[in-house]
Amino acid sequence: MRLKTIWTIPAMTVAERLRRTREAAWRSLAHHLPRSLAYWSFIDTGVRHIKGNEVVPEVKYTDILQRIGQPREPVTKEW
């Protein structure tokens, strides 16, 4: 959502405007990251949200995106 749109919608509370403004700032910052940093951030995020019993090539990107917004399960190591 554009910054102008965020601040011109009349029914939005100030708290919601600030939350959306903060989110827009993070997205803008992420878009300007160097490609190598964005790549490794993507890899690191994916690794943190793949479960221990999953085969890496079979995990769908959309599944990882859904997990990012949820609380993480405790990690259990099976040796």
Secondary structure, 3 states (H helix, E strand, C coil): CCHHHHHHCCCCCHHHHHHHHHHHHHHHHHHCCCHHHHHHHHHHHHHHCCCCCCCHHHCCHHHHHHHHCCCCCCCCCCC
